[in-house]
Amino acid sequence: MKWAAVIEYIQDQATVNEVRPAHRAYLTSLLETGKLVCAGPFLDNYGALIVYEAETEAGAEELIRNDPFHEAKVFVQWKIRPWKCVFGNPQLLPPNG
């Protein structure tokens, strides 16, 4: 089942930028293991939309809590909702997405 998480970040861009490589490495590992559908930051740099693949909401919550951004307190708050992809255009996604 897919779970969409709208996540709000701290306002400290220096911390976000410092932890971002570890965060992206974590997301890459999720992508490679089939636990990440898509992810990307909002253009104001204070949050992201991440769609996880997990059996339960608790499973998606665990993926968030294991993220280096969570461990570094970059994630301020989030809302997880079950999500169903009805339409998608692979030509508009990045090559690895």
PDB file as gemmi writes it, atoms N, CA and C in Angstrom:
CRYST1    1.000    1.000    1.000  90.00  90.00  90.00 P 1                      
ATOM      1  N   MET A   1       0.842  -1.168   0.000  1.00  0.00           N  
ATOM      2  CA  MET A   1       0.000   0.000   0.000  1.00  0.00           C  
ATOM      3  C   MET A   1       0.891   1.236   0.000  1.00  0.00           C  
ATOM      4  N   LYS A   2       0.452   2.256  -0.681  1.00  0.00           N  
ATOM      5  CA  LYS A   2       1.216   3.497  -0.761  1.00  0.00           C  
ATOM      6  C   LYS A   2       0.737   4.480   0.299  1.00  0.00           C  
ATOM      7  N   TRP A   3       1.711   5.186   0.878  1.00  0.00           N  
ATOM      8  CA  TRP A   3       1.450   6.171   1.923  1.00  0.00           C  
ATOM      9  C   TRP A   3       2.150   7.469   1.548  1.00  0.00           C  
ATOM     10  N   ALA A   4       1.383   8.536   1.394  1.00  0.00           N  
ATOM     11  CA  ALA A   4       1.951   9.849   1.078  1.00  0.00           C  
ATOM     12  C   ALA A   4       2.175  10.612   2.379  1.00  0.00           C  
ATOM     13  N   ALA A   5       3.376  11.107   2.531  1.00  0.00           N  
ATOM     14  CA  ALA A   5       3.726  11.893   3.714  1.00  0.00           C  
ATOM     15  C   ALA A   5       4.077  13.310   3.273  1.00  0.00           C  
ATOM     16  N   VAL A   6       3.345  14.274   3.813  1.00  0.00           N  
ATOM     17  CA  VAL A   6       3.685  15.682   3.628  1.00  0.00           C  
ATOM     18  C   VAL A   6       4.444  16.075   4.891  1.00  0.00           C  
ATOM     19  N   ILE A   7       5.697  16.454   4.691  1.00  0.00           N  
ATOM     20  CA  ILE A   7       6.609  16.656   5.814  1.00  0.00           C  
ATOM     21  C   ILE A   7       7.067  18.112   5.844  1.00  0.00           C  
ATOM     22  N   GLU A   8       7.057  18.691   7.032  1.00  0.00           N  
ATOM     23  CA  GLU A   8       7.547  20.054   7.235  1.00  0.00           C  
ATOM     24  C   GLU A   8       8.943  19.995   7.841  1.00  0.00           C  
ATOM     25  N   TYR A   9       9.847  20.845   7.327  1.00  0.00           N  
ATOM     26  CA  TYR A   9      11.232  20.891   7.810  1.00  0.00           C  
ATOM     27  C   TYR A   9      11.437  22.069   8.764  1.00  0.00           C  
ATOM     28  N   ILE A  10      12.546  22.017   9.496  1.00  0.00           N  
ATOM     29  CA  ILE A  10      12.998  23.148  10.293  1.00  0.00           C  
ATOM     30  C   ILE A  10      13.374  24.295   9.349  1.00  0.00           C  
ATOM     31  N   GLN A  11      13.511  25.476   9.892  1.00  0.00           N  
ATOM     32  CA  GLN A  11      13.871  26.653   9.102  1.00  0.00           C  
ATOM     33  C   GLN A  11      15.383  26.830   8.942  1.00  0.00           C  
ATOM     34  N   ASP A  12      16.174  25.987   9.590  1.00  0.00           N  
ATOM     35  CA  ASP A  12      17.637  26.085   9.571  1.00  0.00           C  
ATOM     36  C   ASP A  12      18.197  25.396   8.326  1.00  0.00           C  
ATOM     37  N   GLN A  13      18.412  26.150   7.269  1.00  0.00           N  
ATOM     38  CA  GLN A  13      18.885  25.579   6.003  1.00  0.00           C  
ATOM     39  C   GLN A  13      20.282  24.987   6.114  1.00  0.00           C  
ATOM     40  N   ALA A  14      21.120  25.512   6.992  1.00  0.00           N  
ATOM     41  CA  ALA A  14      22.470  24.962   7.144  1.00  0.00           C  
ATOM     42  C   ALA A  14      22.392  23.515   7.628  1.00  0.00           C  
ATOM     43  N   THR A  15      21.534  23.238   8.596  1.00  0.00           N  
ATOM     44  CA  THR A  15      21.374  21.873   9.094  1.00  0.00           C  
ATOM     45  C   THR A  15      20.774  20.975   8.023  1.00  0.00           C  
ATOM     46  N   VAL A  16      19.765  21.482   7.330  1.00  0.00           N  
ATOM     47  CA  VAL A  16      19.136  20.698   6.256  1.00  0.00           C  
ATOM     48  C   VAL A  16      20.190  20.321   5.215  1.00  0.00           C  
ATOM     49  N   ASN A  17      20.977  21.289   4.788  1.00  0.00           N  
ATOM     50  CA  ASN A  17      22.001  21.034   3.772  1.00  0.00           C  
ATOM     51  C   ASN A  17      23.088  20.079   4.270  1.00  0.00           C  
ATOM     52  N   GLU A  18      23.421  20.164   5.547  1.00  0.00           N  
ATOM     53  CA  GLU A  18      24.450  19.295   6.117  1.00  0.00           C  
ATOM     54  C   GLU A  18      24.007  17.830   6.154  1.00  0.00           C  
ATOM     55  N   VAL A  19      22.737  17.599   6.460  1.00  0.00           N  
ATOM     56  CA  VAL A  19      22.230  16.232   6.620  1.00  0.00           C  
ATOM     57  C   VAL A  19      21.673  15.663   5.310  1.00  0.00           C  
ATOM     58  N   ARG A  20      21.437  16.525   4.316  1.00  0.00           N  
ATOM     59  CA  ARG A  20      20.802  16.087   3.064  1.00  0.00           C  
ATOM     60  C   ARG A  20      21.508  14.904   2.395  1.00  0.00           C  
ATOM     61  N   PRO A  21      22.840  14.845   2.313  1.00  0.00           N  
ATOM     62  CA  PRO A  21      23.457  13.677   1.664  1.00  0.00           C  
ATOM     63  C   PRO A  21      23.078  12.352   2.346  1.00  0.00           C  
ATOM     64  N   ALA A  22      23.048  12.315   3.669  1.00  0.00           N  
ATOM     65  CA  ALA A  22      22.660  11.084   4.376  1.00  0.00           C  
ATOM     66  C   ALA A  22      21.188  10.779   4.141  1.00  0.00           C  
ATOM     67  N   HIS A  23      20.359  11.801   4.129  1.00  0.00           N  
ATOM     68  CA  HIS A  23      18.923  11.646   3.850  1.00  0.00           C  
ATOM     69  C   HIS A  23      18.715  11.059   2.458  1.00  0.00           C  
ATOM     70  N   ARG A  24      19.420  11.586   1.481  1.00  0.00           N  
ATOM     71  CA  ARG A  24      19.256  11.085   0.105  1.00  0.00           C  
ATOM     72  C   ARG A  24      19.817   9.670  -0.051  1.00  0.00           C  
ATOM     73  N   ALA A  25      20.881   9.358   0.665  1.00  0.00           N  
ATOM     74  CA  ALA A  25      21.401   7.987   0.635  1.00  0.00           C  
ATOM     75  C   ALA A  25      20.366   7.028   1.221  1.00  0.00           C  
ATOM     76  N   TYR A  26      19.706   7.448   2.285  1.00  0.00           N  
ATOM     77  CA  TYR A  26      18.645   6.630   2.892  1.00  0.00           C  
ATOM     78  C   TYR A  26      17.500   6.426   1.904  1.00  0.00           C  
ATOM     79  N   LEU A  27      17.064   7.512   1.256  1.00  0.00           N  
ATOM     80  CA  LEU A  27      15.977   7.393   0.278  1.00  0.00           C  
ATOM     81  C   LEU A  27      16.387   6.497  -0.887  1.00  0.00           C  
ATOM     82  N   THR A  28      17.637   6.581  -1.306  1.00  0.00           N  
ATOM     83  CA  THR A  28      18.128   5.704  -2.373  1.00  0.00           C  
ATOM     84  C   THR A  28      18.028   4.248  -1.947  1.00  0.00           C  
ATOM     85  N   SER A  29      18.363   3.958  -0.688  1.00  0.00           N  
ATOM     86  CA  SER A  29      18.257   2.575  -0.206  1.00  0.00           C  
ATOM     87  C   SER A  29      16.805   2.113  -0.196  1.00  0.00           C  
ATOM     88  N   LEU A  30      15.881   3.016   0.145  1.00  0.00           N  
ATOM     89  CA  LEU A  30      14.454   2.662   0.105  1.00  0.00           C  
ATOM     90  C   LEU A  30      13.995   2.421  -1.334  1.00  0.00           C  
ATOM     91  N   LEU A  31      14.469   3.241  -2.254  1.00  0.00           N  
ATOM     92  CA  LEU A  31      14.123   3.083  -3.662  1.00  0.00           C  
ATOM     93  C   LEU A  31      14.598   1.721  -4.168  1.00  0.00           C  
ATOM     94  N   GLU A  32      15.811   1.365  -3.814  1.00  0.00           N  
ATOM     95  CA  GLU A  32      16.407   0.101  -4.271  1.00  0.00           C  
ATOM     96  C   GLU A  32      15.726  -1.128  -3.672  1.00  0.00           C  
ATOM     97  N   THR A  33      15.081  -0.974  -2.523  1.00  0.00           N  
ATOM     98  CA  THR A  33      14.410  -2.099  -1.871  1.00  0.00           C  
ATOM     99  C   THR A  33      12.897  -2.079  -2.060  1.00  0.00           C  
ATOM    100  N   GLY A  34      12.403  -1.186  -2.921  1.00  0.00           N  
ATOM    101  CA  GLY A  34      10.981  -1.152  -3.228  1.00  0.00           C  
ATOM    102  C   GLY A  34      10.108  -0.519  -2.160  1.00  0.00           C  
ATOM    103  N   LYS A  35      10.697   0.306  -1.296  1.00  0.00           N  
ATOM    104  CA  LYS A  35       9.924   0.947  -0.229  1.00  0.00           C  
ATOM    105  C   LYS A  35       9.668   2.430  -0.482  1.00  0.00           C  
ATOM    106  N   LEU A  36      10.181   2.938  -1.600  1.00  0.00           N  
ATOM    107  CA  LEU A  36       9.984   4.348  -1.946  1.00  0.00           C  
ATOM    108  C   LEU A  36       9.374   4.430  -3.326  1.00  0.00           C  
ATOM    109  N   VAL A  37       8.250   5.158  -3.430  1.00  0.00           N  
ATOM    110  CA  VAL A  37       7.588   5.363  -4.712  1.00  0.00           C  
ATOM    111  C   VAL A  37       8.164   6.601  -5.377  1.00  0.00           C  
ATOM    112  N   CYS A  38       8.176   7.706  -4.660  1.00  0.00           N  
ATOM    113  CA  CYS A  38       8.744   8.957  -5.170  1.00  0.00           C  
ATOM    114  C   CYS A  38       8.977   9.896  -3.990  1.00  0.00           C  
ATOM    115  N   ALA A  39       9.835  10.880  -4.199  1.00  0.00           N  
ATOM    116  CA  ALA A  39      10.150  11.829  -3.133  1.00  0.00           C  
ATOM    117  C   ALA A  39      10.749  13.076  -3.730  1.00  0.00           C  
ATOM    118  N   GLY A  40      10.535  14.180  -3.060  1.00  0.00           N  
ATOM    119  CA  GLY A  40      11.169  15.423  -3.470  1.00  0.00           C  
ATOM    120  C   GLY A  40      10.769  16.559  -2.557  1.00  0.00           C  
ATOM    121  N   PRO A  41      11.670  17.553  -2.451  1.00  0.00           N  
ATOM    122  CA  PRO A  41      11.391  18.696  -1.582  1.00  0.00           C  
ATOM    123  C   PRO A  41      10.426  19.680  -2.243  1.00  0.00           C  
ATOM    124  N   PHE A  42       9.731  20.418  -1.399  1.00  0.00           N  
ATOM    125  CA  PHE A  42       8.954  21.549  -1.906  1.00  0.00           C  
ATOM    126  C   PHE A  42       9.940  22.649  -2.280  1.00  0.00           C  
ATOM    127  N   LEU A  43       9.589  23.459  -3.235  1.00  0.00           N  
ATOM    128  CA  LEU A  43      10.531  24.450  -3.759  1.00  0.00           C  
ATOM    129  C   LEU A  43      10.870  25.564  -2.784  1.00  0.00           C  
ATOM    130  N   ASP A  44      10.125  25.676  -1.668  1.00  0.00           N  
ATOM    131  CA  ASP A  44      10.499  26.663  -0.650  1.00  0.00           C  
ATOM    132  C   ASP A  44      11.545  26.114   0.319  1.00  0.00           C  
ATOM    133  N   ASN A  45      11.958  24.850   0.113  1.00  0.00           N  
ATOM    134  CA  ASN A  45      12.995  24.180   0.901  1.00  0.00           C  
ATOM    135  C   ASN A  45      12.617  23.917   2.355  1.00  0.00           C  
ATOM    136  N   TYR A  46      11.352  24.015   2.700  1.00  0.00           N  
ATOM    137  CA  TYR A  46      10.945  23.790   4.086  1.00  0.00           C  
ATOM    138  C   TYR A  46      10.019  22.593   4.231  1.00  0.00           C  
ATOM    139  N   GLY A  47      10.204  21.606   3.366  1.00  0.00           N  
ATOM    140  CA  GLY A  47       9.399  20.411   3.485  1.00  0.00           C  
ATOM    141  C   GLY A  47       9.516  19.551   2.252  1.00  0.00           C  
ATOM    142  N   ALA A  48       8.787  18.422   2.280  1.00  0.00           N  
ATOM    143  CA  ALA A  48       8.863  17.484   1.167  1.00  0.00           C  
ATOM    144  C   ALA A  48       7.584  16.658   1.094  1.00  0.00           C  
ATOM    145  N   LEU A  49       7.412  16.049  -0.057  1.00  0.00           N  
ATOM    146  CA  LEU A  49       6.390  15.037  -0.260  1.00  0.00           C  
ATOM    147  C   LEU A  49       7.147  13.739  -0.523  1.00  0.00           C  
ATOM    148  N   ILE A  50       6.867  12.728   0.288  1.00  0.00           N  
ATOM    149  CA  ILE A  50       7.498  11.422   0.114  1.00  0.00           C  
ATOM    150  C   ILE A  50       6.387  10.377   0.099  1.00  0.00           C  
ATOM    151  N   VAL A  51       6.398   9.531  -0.924  1.00  0.00           N  
ATOM    152  CA  VAL A  51       5.418   8.455  -1.021  1.00  0.00           C  
ATOM    153  C   VAL A  51       6.149   7.141  -0.780  1.00  0.00           C  
ATOM    154  N   TYR A  52       5.742   6.475   0.283  1.00  0.00           N  
ATOM    155  CA  TYR A  52       6.351   5.213   0.701  1.00  0.00           C  
ATOM    156  C   TYR A  52       5.489   4.036   0.275  1.00  0.00           C  
ATOM    157  N   GLU A  53       6.107   2.872   0.171  1.00  0.00           N  
ATOM    158  CA  GLU A  53       5.403   1.603  -0.002  1.00  0.00           C  
ATOM    159  C   GLU A  53       5.576   0.848   1.314  1.00  0.00           C  
ATOM    160  N   ALA A  54       4.469   0.599   2.005  1.00  0.00           N  
ATOM    161  CA  ALA A  54       4.504  -0.107   3.281  1.00  0.00           C  
ATOM    162  C   ALA A  54       3.160  -0.798   3.478  1.00  0.00           C  
ATOM    163  N   GLU A  55       3.168  -1.874   4.239  1.00  0.00           N  
ATOM    164  CA  GLU A  55       1.928  -2.617   4.469  1.00  0.00           C  
ATOM    165  C   GLU A  55       0.947  -1.849   5.337  1.00  0.00           C  
ATOM    166  N   THR A  56       1.481  -1.061   6.283  1.00  0.00           N  
ATOM    167  CA  THR A  56       0.621  -0.346   7.227  1.00  0.00           C  
ATOM    168  C   THR A  56       1.109   1.085   7.417  1.00  0.00           C  
ATOM    169  N   GLU A  57       0.252   1.893   8.021  1.00  0.00           N  
ATOM    170  CA  GLU A  57       0.653   3.255   8.359  1.00  0.00           C  
ATOM    171  C   GLU A  57       1.829   3.227   9.341  1.00  0.00           C  
ATOM    172  N   ALA A  58       1.797   2.282  10.274  1.00  0.00           N  
ATOM    173  CA  ALA A  58       2.905   2.149  11.228  1.00  0.00           C  
ATOM    174  C   ALA A  58       4.212   1.835  10.502  1.00  0.00           C  
ATOM    175  N   GLY A  59       4.144   1.049   9.443  1.00  0.00           N  
ATOM    176  CA  GLY A  59       5.334   0.749   8.654  1.00  0.00           C  
ATOM    177  C   GLY A  59       5.877   1.989   7.964  1.00  0.00           C  
ATOM    178  N   ALA A  60       4.980   2.821   7.429  1.00  0.00           N  
ATOM    179  CA  ALA A  60       5.408   4.078   6.801  1.00  0.00           C  
ATOM    180  C   ALA A  60       5.995   5.018   7.850  1.00  0.00           C  
ATOM    181  N   GLU A  61       5.368   5.060   9.005  1.00  0.00           N  
ATOM    182  CA  GLU A  61       5.860   5.888  10.111  1.00  0.00           C  
ATOM    183  C   GLU A  61       7.276   5.451  10.510  1.00  0.00           C  
ATOM    184  N   GLU A  62       7.521   4.170  10.528  1.00  0.00           N  
ATOM    185  CA  GLU A  62       8.852   3.651  10.866  1.00  0.00           C  
ATOM    186  C   GLU A  62       9.881   4.099   9.831  1.00  0.00           C  
ATOM    187  N   LEU A  63       9.495   4.104   8.551  1.00  0.00           N  
ATOM    188  CA  LEU A  63      10.422   4.568   7.507  1.00  0.00           C  
ATOM    189  C   LEU A  63      10.778   6.035   7.713  1.00  0.00           C  
ATOM    190  N   ILE A  64       9.814   6.837   8.123  1.00  0.00           N  
ATOM    191  CA  ILE A  64      10.084   8.252   8.412  1.00  0.00           C  
ATOM    192  C   ILE A  64      11.029   8.372   9.608  1.00  0.00           C  
ATOM    193  N   ARG A  65      10.737   7.636  10.652  1.00  0.00           N  
ATOM    194  CA  ARG A  65      11.533   7.743  11.888  1.00  0.00           C  
ATOM    195  C   ARG A  65      12.963   7.213  11.726  1.00  0.00           C  
ATOM    196  N   ASN A  66      13.198   6.370  10.729  1.00  0.00           N  
ATOM    197  CA  ASN A  66      14.550   5.868  10.469  1.00  0.00           C  
ATOM    198  C   ASN A  66      15.357   6.779   9.554  1.00  0.00           C  
ATOM    199  N   ASP A  67      14.738   7.819   9.038  1.00  0.00           N  
ATOM    200  CA  ASP A  67      15.395   8.749   8.111  1.00  0.00           C  
ATOM    201  C   ASP A  67      16.401   9.624   8.875  1.00  0.00           C  
ATOM    202  N   PRO A  68      17.591   9.831   8.339  1.00  0.00           N  
ATOM    203  CA  PRO A  68      18.555  10.731   8.975  1.00  0.00           C  
ATOM    204  C   PRO A  68      18.002  12.138   9.226  1.00  0.00           C  
ATOM    205  N   PHE A  69      17.083  12.608   8.390  1.00  0.00           N  
ATOM    206  CA  PHE A  69      16.466  13.913   8.650  1.00  0.00           C  
ATOM    207  C   PHE A  69      15.669  13.880   9.945  1.00  0.00           C  
ATOM    208  N   HIS A  70      15.001  12.776  10.228  1.00  0.00           N  
ATOM    209  CA  HIS A  70      14.266  12.673  11.490  1.00  0.00           C  
ATOM    210  C   HIS A  70      15.246  12.638  12.659  1.00  0.00           C  
ATOM    211  N   GLU A  71      16.283  11.825  12.521  1.00  0.00           N  
ATOM    212  CA  GLU A  71      17.270  11.697  13.590  1.00  0.00           C  
ATOM    213  C   GLU A  71      17.959  13.025  13.897  1.00  0.00           C  
ATOM    214  N   ALA A  72      18.142  13.876  12.881  1.00  0.00           N  
ATOM    215  CA  ALA A  72      18.781  15.182  13.062  1.00  0.00           C  
ATOM    216  C   ALA A  72      17.770  16.282  13.394  1.00  0.00           C  
ATOM    217  N   LYS A  73      16.516  15.887  13.603  1.00  0.00           N  
ATOM    218  CA  LYS A  73      15.431  16.811  13.952  1.00  0.00           C  
ATOM    219  C   LYS A  73      15.142  17.837  12.853  1.00  0.00           C  
ATOM    220  N   VAL A  74      15.408  17.443  11.595  1.00  0.00           N  
ATOM    221  CA  VAL A  74      15.036  18.284  10.455  1.00  0.00           C  
ATOM    222  C   VAL A  74      13.526  18.210  10.236  1.00  0.00           C  
ATOM    223  N   PHE A  75      12.943  17.027  10.432  1.00  0.00           N  
ATOM    224  CA  PHE A  75      11.493  16.871  10.285  1.00  0.00           C  
ATOM    225  C   PHE A  75      10.815  17.465  11.518  1.00  0.00           C  
ATOM    226  N   VAL A  76       9.985  18.482  11.298  1.00  0.00           N  
ATOM    227  CA  VAL A  76       9.258  19.124  12.387  1.00  0.00           C  
ATOM    228  C   VAL A  76       7.952  18.382  12.649  1.00  0.00           C  
ATOM    229  N   GLN A  77       7.228  18.124  11.575  1.00  0.00           N  
ATOM    230  CA  GLN A  77       5.956  17.400  11.674  1.00  0.00           C  
ATOM    231  C   GLN A  77       5.618  16.824  10.313  1.00  0.00           C  
ATOM    232  N   TRP A  78       4.696  15.861  10.318  1.00  0.00           N  
ATOM    233  CA  TRP A  78       4.273  15.243   9.066  1.00  0.00           C  
ATOM    234  C   TRP A  78       2.863  14.719   9.209  1.00  0.00           C  
ATOM    235  N   LYS A  79       2.255  14.529   8.065  1.00  0.00           N  
ATOM    236  CA  LYS A  79       0.920  13.933   7.963  1.00  0.00           C  
ATOM    237  C   LYS A  79       1.031  12.804   6.962  1.00  0.00           C  
ATOM    238  N   ILE A  80       0.636  11.601   7.367  1.00  0.00           N  
ATOM    239  CA  ILE A  80       0.669  10.433   6.490  1.00  0.00           C  
ATOM    240  C   ILE A  80      -0.762  10.068   6.123  1.00  0.00           C  
ATOM    241  N   ARG A  81      -0.968   9.836   4.831  1.00  0.00           N  
ATOM    242  CA  ARG A  81      -2.290   9.421   4.377  1.00  0.00           C  
ATOM    243  C   ARG A  81      -2.133   8.302   3.359  1.00  0.00           C  
ATOM    244  N   PRO A  82      -3.055   7.328   3.373  1.00  0.00           N  
ATOM    245  CA  PRO A  82      -3.001   6.292   2.342  1.00  0.00           C  
ATOM    246  C   PRO A  82      -3.227   6.944   0.982  1.00  0.00           C  
ATOM    247  N   TRP A  83      -2.509   6.464  -0.032  1.00  0.00           N  
ATOM    248  CA  TRP A  83      -2.538   7.120  -1.338  1.00  0.00           C  
ATOM    249  C   TRP A  83      -2.648   6.084  -2.434  1.00  0.00           C  
ATOM    250  N   LYS A  84      -3.410   6.412  -3.446  1.00  0.00           N  
ATOM    251  CA  LYS A  84      -3.595   5.539  -4.606  1.00  0.00           C  
ATOM    252  C   LYS A  84      -3.233   6.323  -5.859  1.00  0.00           C  
ATOM    253  N   CYS A  85      -2.264   5.833  -6.598  1.00  0.00           N  
ATOM    254  CA  CYS A  85      -1.886   6.472  -7.855  1.00  0.00           C  
ATOM    255  C   CYS A  85      -2.851   6.004  -8.936  1.00  0.00           C  
ATOM    256  N   VAL A  86      -3.569   6.945  -9.524  1.00  0.00           N  
ATOM    257  CA  VAL A  86      -4.512   6.625 -10.586  1.00  0.00           C  
ATOM    258  C   VAL A  86      -3.916   6.985 -11.942  1.00  0.00           C  
ATOM    259  N   PHE A  87      -3.198   8.093 -11.998  1.00  0.00           N  
ATOM    260  CA  PHE A  87      -2.550   8.538 -13.232  1.00  0.00           C  
ATOM    261  C   PHE A  87      -1.091   8.849 -12.936  1.00  0.00           C  
ATOM    262  N   GLY A  88      -0.227   8.621 -13.905  1.00  0.00           N  
ATOM    263  CA  GLY A  88       1.169   8.972 -13.779  1.00  0.00           C  
ATOM    264  C   GLY A  88       1.784   9.091 -15.163  1.00  0.00           C  
ATOM    265  N   ASN A  89       2.728   9.990 -15.285  1.00  0.00           N  
ATOM    266  CA  ASN A  89       3.392  10.186 -16.564  1.00  0.00           C  
ATOM    267  C   ASN A  89       4.896  10.004 -16.349  1.00  0.00           C  
ATOM    268  N   PRO A  90       5.415   8.820 -16.681  1.00  0.00           N  
ATOM    269  CA  PRO A  90       6.838   8.555 -16.454  1.00  0.00           C  
ATOM    270  C   PRO A  90       7.754   9.521 -17.183  1.00  0.00           C  
ATOM    271  N   GLN A  91       7.282  10.133 -18.265  1.00  0.00           N  
ATOM    272  CA  GLN A  91       8.113  11.082 -19.014  1.00  0.00           C  
ATOM    273  C   GLN A  91       8.362  12.356 -18.216  1.00  0.00           C  
ATOM    274  N   LEU A  92       7.533  12.634 -17.224  1.00  0.00           N  
ATOM    275  CA  LEU A  92       7.699  13.845 -16.415  1.00  0.00           C  
ATOM    276  C   LEU A  92       8.469  13.593 -15.130  1.00  0.00           C  
ATOM    277  N   LEU A  93       8.799  12.339 -14.859  1.00  0.00           N  
ATOM    278  CA  LEU A  93       9.561  12.008 -13.654  1.00  0.00           C  
ATOM    279  C   LEU A  93      11.048  11.982 -13.972  1.00  0.00           C  
ATOM    280  N   PRO A  94      11.885  12.219 -12.942  1.00  0.00           N  
ATOM    281  CA  PRO A  94      13.326  12.117 -13.178  1.00  0.00           C  
ATOM    282  C   PRO A  94      13.701  10.683 -13.553  1.00  0.00           C  
ATOM    283  N   PRO A  95      14.858  10.488 -14.181  1.00  0.00           N  
ATOM    284  CA  PRO A  95      15.253   9.156 -14.654  1.00  0.00           C  
ATOM    285  C   PRO A  95      15.215   8.064 -13.593  1.00  0.00           C  
ATOM    286  N   ASN A  96      15.570   8.386 -12.347  1.00  0.00           N  
ATOM    287  CA  ASN A  96      15.549   7.354 -11.302  1.00  0.00           C  
ATOM    288  C   ASN A  96      14.214   7.258 -10.617  1.00  0.00           C  
ATOM    289  N   GLY A  97      13.237   8.099 -10.972  1.00  0.00           N  
ATOM    290  CA  GLY A  97      11.952   8.118 -10.289  1.00  0.00           C  
ATOM    291  C   GLY A  97      10.942   7.389 -11.063  1.00  0.00           C  
TER     292      GLY A  97                                                      
END                                                                             
